[in-house]
Amino acid sequence: MKRRKAIKTMGLTTAAGLLLPNFFQSCKEEEEPKPTIEYDGSIIIIGAGIAGLFAAQALVSQGLTVTILEASSRVGGRVKSLRGFEDYPIELGGGVIKSSDNSFYRLVQEMRLATSSLAGEGKELFYYNSTLKQAEDFTNFAGFQDAQNFINGLTNYNSGSKTVLEAIQADGIETDTYRILEAQIGEVFGADNNDIGIQALANSLKLSGSSDEEIILSNNPLEDVIYSRFAGLSDITKFNTKVTAINHSGAEVIVTTDNGEFTANKVLITVPVSILKNEQITFSPALPVNKQLALQKIGMASALKVVLKFNRNFWGQDVKYIYGGDVVPAYLNAGIKTSKSNRVLTVEVYGEDADNLTSMGDEQMLAAIIEELDLLFDGQASANNALIDWSKYDWGADEFIQGGFSYPLVGGSTADRVALSESVNKRLYFAGEATDIEGNSGTLHGAAASADRATNEIIDSILQTL
């Protein structure tokens, strides 16, 4: 079979495999696609997050022998849902689909799942000049307008290698807007403004087209969708199997885990970039110098998500975001379109804000958040025992994740993502949101796209030997 034809067939098979009459059941054996590539070798995929699962499904659909090694006891990686908390799906990890033009969203469509768009919905409130108002109420405040103009011009930034905060300071923007800018930039891109490299961020926004889409599932927890869609991969997945070393010096790759050794002809590594940066996996020989240098230019900060359920909505039924808090830069009302009670606020913080909250302990953390909401809403957050339930997930404390998602450091560029994504001697391959080369790092669809790329690379290298 010609390589081009085989790769084209692979793509069609992957897309066709997304549509299932009943996605809560795996395909029957007689419905499995027939092998299209005769290959005696085997492939190991490290990590059962979005990238690992998408890649595994595509490779298995071609009749290839695949084993998934997953360090934790579950699939999904940074997708984690909170069940039964409220009348709409609550996501403790990735939950917002930020583009409709990608394989991840096509999966959702082909599964015929109801979605809601948050883009352009609801009011945004800003705490500025000791008042909480909408942006239009600050039209005559030059400091506020300068801050918003900075955000609007972010994609076109071209003034050298600085952090976002240094660029803000260089523009002479009023310090009273810094927490608003932390909410609208830092918390969106997964780190503190004083850590994110603004030039690399601007370049990635240009590359991706800077989509403003915010799509969520209306009825289904995203984790359940992942479980259901990839149920057929359970037989080839080894859970609680943490990879500690990879030896790729010989004809076969030897993968050492806390559950013994595994060998394969090719290995796809999809672990979070934090695991590679913190050298949780040792490589022999060491990774190429360009890949090591790339890892130094990509960061991954602490991440914490807190979900707060109150006995009533006191912030406004039509309010989506509340920006500018000192304790929490941004509060999100994710149920604005899907919840009947509409009484849950979500806190999602990164970097120093996440570290500060986790260091407090649960009781003090909740007290600090409620105190701030009381300040913003005239004591309504604590009145009549308003808080009735809460939950949190500390991604920085998750030993298999160790943070939120990747972001560019000062001096970084898209070239770092390219270097990180490159295969090593046609034995080691890399996928995951940090390896996305189209400006979509830190997103669900970026992780899925990286799997598509890596799968094509693996298939192409196999076909070259046939």
PLY file of the C-alpha trace (Angstrom):
ply
format ascii 1.0
element vertex 466
property float x
property float y
property float z
element edge 465
property int vertex1
property int vertex2
end_header
0.00 0.00 0.00
1.32 3.43 -0.86
2.11 5.67 2.10
-0.15 8.52 1.01
-3.10 6.20 0.50
-2.54 4.54 3.87
-2.38 7.85 5.72
-5.49 9.06 3.95
-7.26 5.84 4.89
-6.16 6.29 8.50
-7.70 9.74 8.64
-11.00 8.57 7.20
-11.14 5.62 9.54
-10.48 7.80 12.57
-13.22 10.23 11.63
-15.69 7.49 10.77
-15.03 5.76 14.07
-16.36 8.75 16.00
-19.99 8.14 15.13
-21.48 5.43 17.32
-25.16 4.46 17.53
-24.80 4.09 21.27
-21.63 5.66 22.63
-22.15 4.19 26.08
-21.15 0.82 24.70
-17.95 -0.12 22.96
-18.11 -1.49 19.42
-18.85 -5.16 19.02
-15.94 -7.26 17.83
-17.38 -7.78 14.37
-17.75 -4.00 13.99
-14.06 -3.28 14.59
-12.30 -1.88 11.52
-10.20 -4.46 9.70
-6.42 -4.00 9.86
-5.08 -1.89 7.02
-1.39 -1.98 7.95
0.48 -5.25 8.39
3.12 -4.48 11.00
4.75 -6.98 13.33
6.02 -4.36 15.75
4.31 -2.76 18.74
3.66 0.74 20.05
3.54 1.97 23.63
1.64 5.14 24.48
2.55 6.77 27.78
-0.44 8.61 29.25
-4.19 8.15 28.84
-5.16 11.80 28.58
-6.80 13.35 25.54
-3.69 13.04 23.34
-2.96 9.46 24.37
-6.53 8.29 23.86
-6.98 9.97 20.48
-3.68 8.54 19.26
-4.40 5.05 20.59
-7.76 4.91 18.88
-6.33 6.00 15.54
-3.49 3.47 15.71
-5.68 0.58 16.87
-8.10 1.31 14.04
-5.25 0.48 11.66
-4.73 -2.92 13.24
-1.57 -1.90 15.06
-0.57 -3.41 18.41
-0.82 -0.71 21.07
-0.37 -0.68 24.84
-1.25 2.37 26.95
0.65 2.90 30.19
-1.24 5.19 32.57
0.27 6.24 35.89
-3.07 6.93 37.60
-6.16 4.79 38.08
-8.27 6.61 35.47
-8.29 7.92 31.92
-8.81 11.53 30.93
-5.68 13.22 32.28
-6.60 16.83 32.97
-10.26 16.19 32.22
-12.02 15.57 35.53
-15.73 16.02 36.22
-17.60 16.60 39.47
-20.76 14.50 39.53
-24.06 15.36 41.17
-22.93 18.71 42.46
-25.47 20.84 40.57
-27.96 20.60 37.70
-25.32 21.04 35.00
-21.92 19.44 34.34
-19.19 20.77 36.61
-15.65 20.39 35.31
-12.70 20.42 37.70
-10.23 20.34 34.83
-10.46 21.21 31.17
-14.08 21.76 30.24
-14.30 24.58 27.72
-13.85 23.85 24.02
-12.29 26.98 22.58
-12.76 26.27 18.88
-15.37 24.47 16.79
-12.97 23.71 13.93
-11.06 20.70 15.27
-11.23 16.96 15.79
-12.22 17.24 19.45
-15.33 19.28 18.72
-16.17 17.04 15.78
-16.16 14.11 18.21
-18.73 15.94 20.35
-20.86 16.72 17.29
-20.77 13.20 15.93
-21.80 11.85 19.32
-24.79 14.23 19.01
-24.22 15.83 22.37
-25.97 19.06 23.31
-23.63 22.02 23.70
-23.94 25.62 24.81
-21.87 28.61 23.79
-20.75 30.98 26.52
-19.11 33.40 24.10
-20.83 36.77 24.20
-23.25 35.59 26.88
-23.84 37.42 30.13
-22.42 40.50 31.74
-18.85 41.00 32.84
-18.34 42.92 36.07
-15.07 44.68 36.93
-13.92 45.69 40.39
-12.17 48.98 39.73
-11.95 52.26 41.58
-13.56 50.51 44.60
-16.75 49.81 42.64
-18.13 46.80 40.78
-19.54 47.77 37.40
-19.66 46.82 33.74
-16.98 48.01 31.31
-19.25 50.63 29.76
-19.60 52.27 33.15
-15.87 53.01 33.11
-15.80 54.66 29.69
-14.55 57.91 31.14
-11.81 56.30 33.23
-8.56 56.49 31.26
-6.77 53.91 33.42
-9.42 51.29 32.84
-9.56 52.02 29.12
-5.78 51.75 28.81
-5.92 48.30 30.39
-8.61 47.09 28.01
-6.76 48.55 25.04
-3.69 46.59 26.12
-5.69 43.36 26.04
-7.25 44.20 22.70
-3.80 44.82 21.24
-2.19 41.70 22.69
-2.16 39.76 19.42
-0.25 42.56 17.69
2.38 42.99 20.39
5.88 43.26 18.92
8.11 45.07 21.37
10.67 42.52 22.42
11.22 39.86 25.03
9.38 40.73 28.23
6.91 39.20 30.63
3.31 40.30 30.29
3.69 42.31 33.50
6.83 44.04 32.24
4.99 44.99 29.05
2.08 46.35 31.11
4.48 48.41 33.20
6.35 49.65 30.12
3.05 50.93 28.74
2.49 52.91 31.92
-0.82 51.23 32.69
-2.41 52.14 36.02
-1.57 49.70 38.81
-5.19 49.63 39.99
-6.00 47.58 36.88
-3.33 44.93 37.45
-5.68 42.39 39.03
-8.15 42.84 36.19
-5.31 42.21 33.73
-4.26 39.18 35.78
-7.79 37.84 35.36
-8.06 38.57 31.64
-4.58 37.43 30.64
-2.75 35.42 33.31
-5.66 33.27 34.40
-6.67 32.66 30.79
-3.22 31.45 29.74
-2.36 29.48 32.85
0.22 31.50 34.79
1.07 34.80 36.43
1.50 37.84 34.22
5.01 38.19 35.64
5.93 34.74 34.26
4.32 34.57 30.81
6.48 35.66 27.89
4.35 38.18 26.02
6.04 37.95 22.61
5.63 34.18 22.38
2.06 34.52 23.64
1.24 37.13 20.99
2.78 34.99 18.27
0.76 31.93 19.31
-2.43 33.97 19.29
-1.68 35.06 15.73
-0.93 31.50 14.72
-4.16 30.09 16.16
-6.38 32.89 14.89
-7.25 33.82 18.49
-10.70 32.23 18.63
-13.15 33.72 21.13
-15.35 30.60 21.21
-16.34 29.11 24.58
-18.29 25.88 24.08
-19.40 23.63 26.94
-21.41 20.43 27.12
-24.96 21.15 28.26
-25.86 17.82 29.84
-22.95 15.39 29.81
-19.91 15.54 32.11
-16.89 15.62 29.84
-15.21 12.82 31.77
-18.15 10.50 31.06
-17.91 11.32 27.37
-14.22 10.37 27.42
-14.95 7.14 29.29
-17.72 6.20 26.91
-16.05 7.15 23.68
-12.81 5.33 24.44
-14.26 2.36 26.32
-12.87 0.03 23.69
-9.32 0.92 24.77
-9.70 -0.40 28.32
-8.31 -3.83 27.42
-5.03 -2.37 26.20
-4.60 0.11 29.07
-2.46 -0.70 32.09
-3.46 1.56 34.98
-1.38 2.47 38.03
1.71 1.98 35.90
4.06 4.92 36.34
6.86 5.21 33.80
10.20 6.07 35.35
12.73 5.46 32.56
12.95 5.05 28.80
15.95 3.40 27.14
15.93 3.96 23.38
19.51 2.95 22.63
18.69 -0.37 21.00
16.49 -1.72 18.24
13.59 -1.86 20.71
12.65 0.76 23.27
12.66 -0.43 26.88
10.15 1.35 29.12
10.71 0.91 32.85
7.74 1.35 35.18
6.92 0.68 38.79
5.15 -2.44 37.49
8.02 -3.86 35.50
9.52 -3.38 32.06
7.77 -3.12 28.69
9.32 -3.16 25.24
8.10 -1.73 21.95
9.37 -0.61 18.58
7.92 2.86 19.00
6.87 4.90 22.04
4.53 7.89 22.06
5.01 10.12 25.11
1.97 12.23 26.03
2.70 13.15 29.66
2.29 16.77 30.83
5.29 18.96 30.13
5.78 19.33 33.90
6.68 15.64 34.12
9.40 16.09 31.50
10.66 19.36 33.00
10.87 17.83 36.48
12.71 14.80 35.07
10.17 12.34 36.39
11.14 10.16 33.43
14.83 9.58 32.68
15.93 8.99 29.09
18.88 6.93 27.90
20.39 8.32 25.77
19.37 11.77 27.01
16.88 13.74 24.96
18.44 15.86 22.18
19.82 19.22 23.24
17.23 21.18 21.24
14.45 19.39 23.07
16.05 20.06 26.45
16.44 23.74 25.57
12.80 23.88 24.45
11.68 22.52 27.83
13.49 25.43 29.49
11.35 27.91 27.54
7.98 26.32 28.36
6.45 26.63 31.81
3.60 25.01 33.71
2.30 26.71 36.83
0.38 25.51 39.86
-3.35 25.24 39.27
-6.35 25.13 41.58
-10.04 24.90 40.84
-12.68 25.62 43.50
-16.43 25.29 42.97
-18.78 27.15 45.32
-22.51 26.46 45.60
-24.67 29.03 47.38
-28.27 28.91 48.52
-29.07 31.62 45.99
-27.55 33.68 43.22
-26.51 37.06 44.64
-24.23 38.24 41.81
-26.89 38.50 39.12
-28.63 35.88 36.98
-27.14 37.42 33.84
-23.57 37.85 35.14
-20.92 35.51 33.71
-17.59 36.91 34.92
-16.48 38.96 37.92
-13.00 40.40 37.47
-10.47 42.15 39.68
-10.47 40.48 43.10
-7.31 40.49 45.21
-7.81 36.92 46.43
-9.29 35.57 43.20
-8.76 37.53 39.97
-11.80 36.05 38.20
-15.02 34.32 39.27
-16.99 32.43 36.61
-20.69 31.65 36.55
-20.42 28.67 34.18
-24.08 27.71 34.59
-25.40 30.94 33.13
-27.00 29.15 30.16
-27.45 25.59 31.43
-28.45 25.82 35.11
-31.96 26.47 36.38
-30.77 27.48 39.84
-27.72 29.37 38.53
-26.11 29.53 41.98
-22.56 28.21 41.47
-19.39 30.23 41.09
-16.14 28.68 39.84
-12.67 29.80 40.86
-9.80 28.81 38.56
-6.41 30.19 39.56
-2.82 29.59 38.54
0.68 30.35 39.74
1.03 32.57 42.80
-2.74 32.88 43.31
-3.07 29.09 43.37
-0.11 28.72 45.72
-1.50 31.36 48.08
-4.89 29.71 48.34
-3.59 26.16 48.77
-1.14 27.27 51.45
-4.00 28.64 53.56
-5.71 25.33 54.18
-9.35 24.74 53.28
-11.00 26.65 56.12
-8.91 29.79 55.73
-9.12 29.60 51.93
-12.93 29.52 51.98
-13.01 32.33 54.53
-10.78 34.49 52.31
-12.93 33.88 49.24
-16.19 34.56 51.06
-14.74 37.71 52.61
-13.81 38.97 49.16
-17.24 38.16 47.72
-18.79 39.95 50.69
-16.72 43.00 49.78
-17.86 42.83 46.17
-21.53 42.12 46.94
-22.30 43.95 50.18
-22.04 41.00 52.55
-24.36 38.70 50.59
-21.85 35.84 50.31
-21.97 35.14 54.04
-25.52 36.28 54.82
-27.87 33.52 56.03
-25.21 30.82 55.63
-25.18 31.40 51.89
-22.46 28.84 51.06
-24.03 25.38 51.16
-21.47 23.19 49.37
-18.06 23.38 47.77
-15.40 21.25 46.13
-11.85 21.73 44.90
-9.10 20.05 42.94
-5.45 20.97 43.31
-3.77 20.07 40.02
-0.39 21.14 41.32
-0.63 18.48 44.03
-1.56 15.74 41.55
1.71 13.82 41.25
0.94 12.72 37.70
-0.01 16.21 36.43
1.88 18.73 38.59
0.19 21.88 37.37
-2.31 23.36 34.96
-1.21 23.63 31.34
1.81 24.87 29.44
2.62 28.52 28.79
5.53 30.33 27.10
8.34 31.78 29.17
10.34 34.87 28.26
12.51 34.14 25.24
10.26 31.31 24.15
8.71 30.90 20.72
6.68 28.55 18.57
9.98 26.93 17.62
10.13 25.49 21.15
6.83 23.68 20.59
8.12 22.38 17.28
11.34 21.10 18.88
9.40 19.43 21.69
7.08 17.74 19.20
9.82 16.26 17.01
10.41 12.52 17.03
13.72 11.01 18.10
15.25 8.48 15.70
11.79 7.33 14.63
11.47 5.55 17.98
10.26 8.23 20.38
7.29 10.44 19.52
5.69 13.26 21.49
2.11 14.54 21.82
0.05 16.52 24.34
-1.11 20.13 24.50
2.43 21.44 25.10
3.55 19.99 21.76
0.80 21.69 19.74
2.44 23.67 16.93
-0.62 25.59 15.73
-0.98 28.06 18.60
-3.51 25.97 20.54
-1.42 24.82 23.49
-3.32 24.61 26.75
-6.55 23.50 25.06
-8.49 20.28 24.64
-8.44 20.60 20.87
-4.71 21.37 20.91
-4.10 18.06 22.70
-6.27 16.21 20.16
-4.50 17.91 17.25
-1.11 16.89 18.62
-2.33 13.29 18.65
-3.33 13.58 15.00
0.14 14.89 14.13
2.01 12.24 16.12
-0.18 9.47 14.74
0.60 10.56 11.19
4.31 10.55 12.03
4.16 7.03 13.46
2.13 5.66 10.55
4.44 7.30 8.04
7.55 5.83 9.68
5.99 2.35 9.75
4.98 2.51 6.09
8.51 3.46 5.11
9.64 0.05 6.37
6.98 -2.02 4.58
0 1
1 2
2 3
3 4
4 5
5 6
6 7
7 8
8 9
9 10
10 11
11 12
12 13
13 14
14 15
15 16
16 17
17 18
18 19
19 20
20 21
21 22
22 23
23 24
24 25
25 26
26 27
27 28
28 29
29 30
30 31
31 32
32 33
33 34
34 35
35 36
36 37
37 38
38 39
39 40
40 41
41 42
42 43
43 44
44 45
45 46
46 47
47 48
48 49
49 50
50 51
51 52
52 53
53 54
54 55
55 56
56 57
57 58
58 59
59 60
60 61
61 62
62 63
63 64
64 65
65 66
66 67
67 68
68 69
69 70
70 71
71 72
72 73
73 74
74 75
75 76
76 77
77 78
78 79
79 80
80 81
81 82
82 83
83 84
84 85
85 86
86 87
87 88
88 89
89 90
90 91
91 92
92 93
93 94
94 95
95 96
96 97
97 98
98 99
99 100
100 101
101 102
102 103
103 104
104 105
105 106
106 107
107 108
108 109
109 110
110 111
111 112
112 113
113 114
114 115
115 116
116 117
117 118
118 119
119 120
120 121
121 122
122 123
123 124
124 125
125 126
126 127
127 128
128 129
129 130
130 131
131 132
132 133
133 134
134 135
135 136
136 137
137 138
138 139
139 140
140 141
141 142
142 143
143 144
144 145
145 146
146 147
147 148
148 149
149 150
150 151
151 152
152 153
153 154
154 155
155 156
156 157
157 158
158 159
159 160
160 161
161 162
162 163
163 164
164 165
165 166
166 167
167 168
168 169
169 170
170 171
171 172
172 173
173 174
174 175
175 176
176 177
177 178
178 179
179 180
180 181
181 182
182 183
183 184
184 185
185 186
186 187
187 188
188 189
189 190
190 191
191 192
192 193
193 194
194 195
195 196
196 197
197 198
198 199
199 200
200 201
201 202
202 203
203 204
204 205
205 206
206 207
207 208
208 209
209 210
210 211
211 212
212 213
213 214
214 215
215 216
216 217
217 218
218 219
219 220
220 221
221 222
222 223
223 224
224 225
225 226
226 227
227 228
228 229
229 230
230 231
231 232
232 233
233 234
234 235
235 236
236 237
237 238
238 239
239 240
240 241
241 242
242 243
243 244
244 245
245 246
246 247
247 248
248 249
249 250
250 251
251 252
252 253
253 254
254 255
255 256
256 257
257 258
258 259
259 260
260 261
261 262
262 263
263 264
264 265
265 266
266 267
267 268
268 269
269 270
270 271
271 272
272 273
273 274
274 275
275 276
276 277
277 278
278 279
279 280
280 281
281 282
282 283
283 284
284 285
285 286
286 287
287 288
288 289
289 290
290 291
291 292
292 293
293 294
294 295
295 296
296 297
297 298
298 299
299 300
300 301
301 302
302 303
303 304
304 305
305 306
306 307
307 308
308 309
309 310
310 311
311 312
312 313
313 314
314 315
315 316
316 317
317 318
318 319
319 320
320 321
321 322
322 323
323 324
324 325
325 326
326 327
327 328
328 329
329 330
330 331
331 332
332 333
333 334
334 335
335 336
336 337
337 338
338 339
339 340
340 341
341 342
342 343
343 344
344 345
345 346
346 347
347 348
348 349
349 350
350 351
351 352
352 353
353 354
354 355
355 356
356 357
357 358
358 359
359 360
360 361
361 362
362 363
363 364
364 365
365 366
366 367
367 368
368 369
369 370
370 371
371 372
372 373
373 374
374 375
375 376
376 377
377 378
378 379
379 380
380 381
381 382
382 383
383 384
384 385
385 386
386 387
387 388
388 389
389 390
390 391
391 392
392 393
393 394
394 395
395 396
396 397
397 398
398 399
399 400
400 401
401 402
402 403
403 404
404 405
405 406
406 407
407 408
408 409
409 410
410 411
411 412
412 413
413 414
414 415
415 416
416 417
417 418
418 419
419 420
420 421
421 422
422 423
423 424
424 425
425 426
426 427
427 428
428 429
429 430
430 431
431 432
432 433
433 434
434 435
435 436
436 437
437 438
438 439
439 440
440 441
441 442
442 443
443 444
444 445
445 446
446 447
447 448
448 449
449 450
450 451
451 452
452 453
453 454
454 455
455 456
456 457
457 458
458 459
459 460
460 461
461 462
462 463
463 464
464 465
